[in-house]
Amino acid sequence: MPKISTISELTRLRNELSNKMKARATEGNPASIIQVRVALATCGVASGAKPVFDYLAEELQKRNIPAVVSKAGCMGYCYAEPTIEVTIPGKDPVTFGFVDLKKADEVIEKYIRKGEILEGVIAMEYETVESL
């Protein structure tokens, strides 16, 4: 973390952290905010998922898109790493494979902002189980 030397830097950092805390507070209610899960198991990390995770977290915040980017373990799509799962409120989760920084930008702009379907969607072979 860089050294803070002015009040304006401290204020900016406080505001960034406050926004992150607000986003995390709504994480318990996934119907209210966009959820982005990045697979960061060994195969994902080896394929470059860490820079994708960092990019998504930074860019969603920069673009003022209310979202929580979280780390996930293996999603079972090792052949398609790095993989991400995006859940937009009111829609089923969509999993994207072979996500590099360019693809991550497309996901933000085309899928999250505009609702367009992109190439690289991995068909899911499971159903979500509702909790009691």
N, C-alpha and C positions, 0 to 999 in steps of 0.2 A: 504494500500500500504506500502510495507517495506521501511525502511529508506535507502537512497542511500548514500553510504560512500566512494565509489571509482569512479574514472573516467571511468574505464572499465564497472562498473555497469550502469553508466549514459549512456555510449555509447550503451550498449546492449539494454537498455530501449528505447533510441531514435530510434534505428534501428527497434525494434519490433513495436513501434508506427507508424513509417514511413511506414512499410509494411502494417499495418492495414489501414492507411489512403489511400494508393494506391489501396488496395482492395475495400475500400468504394467508391473511386472515379469511379471505373468501375461498381459499383452497378446499376447505371442508365442504363447501357447497359447489360441486363442479358444474352445476347447471347455470351458475351465474358468471362464469369467466372462462376464457379460452385456456385450455390445458395443452401443453406441449411436453411430451415425454421423449427424452433422448436415450436410446439404448447405449449404456456405457459399461457393458460387460467387457471382458477381455478382447473379444473379437471386434466390438465396436470401437474401443480405444485404439486397437491396432490399425483399424481402418480409417481413423481420423475423426471420430465422433466428438472428441473434446473441443476442437476448434469450432465444430458445428454448434455444440451446446453454447459455447461462449458467444458466438455470433448471434444465435437466436435470442439469447437473453438480452444482449446489448441492443440489437436492432429493434426488437419489439418495444423495448423501453424508449428508445430514441424516437420511434414512430408513434408513440403514445397509444399503443394497442394494449388494452388491459389483458394481460396473459400471465400465466405462471409457467415457467420452464423448469422442469424437474428431471432429475436423473432416474433412469430405470435400469434394471438388470437386463438379462438376456430376454429378448422378445421371441426368440426361436427362428429368426431370419438371418442367420450368420452369413449366408451366401449373398445377402443384399446390404451388408453393413456399409456405412452407417445408416441406421434406421431411426425414424422418428414417428411418433403417433400424435396426431393433432385431433383434439376434441373441441368442437365449436358448440356452445350451448344450444341444446335442442336438436343436435345432429349426432349420428353415430360416429365413433372414432374412425379416423382414416390413417392408415400406416403407409409411409413413404419409404422406399428403399434407395440405396445408392445416393444418399444425400451429401453433397459437398456444399461449399459456401454459395455457389451459384444457384444450386437447387433450393437451398434454404431460403435464399432471397425470393425465388419464384413462389415458394410455399407461402411466404408472408404476403407478397403482393397479389398473387393470383388466387390462391386458395383461401387464405384467411380474410383478406380485404374484399375480394370480389366474388368469392364462392365458386370459382372456376375449377373444374376437375383437371388435374395435371397428369402427365405421364409419370410412371414410377410408383403408382399406387399398388400396394401388395394386397391381394385378396386375403381377407381374414377367414380362418377356418374354425372359428369358435364363436360362441355367443356370450354376451355379457350376462352375468348372473346378478339379479336384483338382490340387494341385501334385505334382510327382514326388518 
